[in-house]
């Protein structure tokens, strides 16, 4: 059973469910740096970034329809009138990034 705290206020009774705490030990320095960088990029605290990463890692997965993905890629390719080089695609990806 989870310990809860009941608080009465002017709007009625509020039940507070405490959050679990996890302590990480021996986090490699390079992993710590990467997480801090991601947190900065997402404008989050390191704690919130780790929680978000854990949510993503443990969230529901879904099957990818490979055939549909290939069809979509072919439709996208057909919209170009000439062959697109990998270097062009890489340049487009970097546009607007620091």
NORNORFEN-V691376 format. One record per residue. N is the residue number from 1. RES is the residue in one small letter. SS is DSSP state (H for helix, E for strand, C for the rest). OMEGA is omega in whole degrees, -180 to 180 (NA if undefined). Layout:
N|RES|SS|OMEGA  N|RES|SS|OMEGA
This chain:
1|x|C|-179  2|x|C|176  3|x|C|178  4|x|E|178  5|x|E|179  6|x|E|-178  7|x|E|176  8|x|E|175  9|x|E|-176  10|x|C|-179  11|x|C|-179  12|x|E|-179  13|x|E|179  14|x|E|176  15|x|E|-179  16|x|E|177  17|x|E|-179  18|x|C|179  19|x|C|176  20|x|C|179  21|x|C|176  22|x|C|175  23|x|C|178  24|x|C|179  25|x|C|175  26|x|C|177  27|x|C|179  28|x|C|-176  29|x|H|-179  30|x|H|177  31|x|H|178  32|x|H|179  33|x|H|-179  34|x|H|179  35|x|H|178  36|x|H|179  37|x|H|178  38|x|H|180  39|x|H|178  40|x|H|-179  41|x|H|-179  42|x|C|180  43|x|C|179  44|x|C|171  45|x|C|178  46|x|H|179  47|x|H|-179  48|x|H|178  49|x|H|180  50|x|H|178  51|x|H|178  52|x|H|179  53|x|H|178  54|x|H|176  55|x|H|-179  56|x|H|-177  57|x|H|-176  58|x|H|-179  59|x|C|179  60|x|C|176  61|x|C|177  62|x|C|179  63|x|C|176  64|x|C|177  65|x|C|-175  66|x|H|-179  67|x|H|179  68|x|H|179  69|x|H|178  70|x|H|178  71|x|H|180  72|x|H|179  73|x|H|179  74|x|H|177  75|x|H|179  76|x|H|179  77|x|H|-176  78|x|H|-180  79|x|C|178  80|x|C|-178  81|x|C|180  82|x|C|178  83|x|C|179  84|x|C|-178  85|x|C|179  86|x|H|180  87|x|H|178  88|x|H|179  89|x|H|179  90|x|H|179  91|x|H|179  92|x|H|180  93|x|H|-177  94|x|H|-178  95|x|C|178  96|x|C|178  97|x|C|178  98|x|C|NA
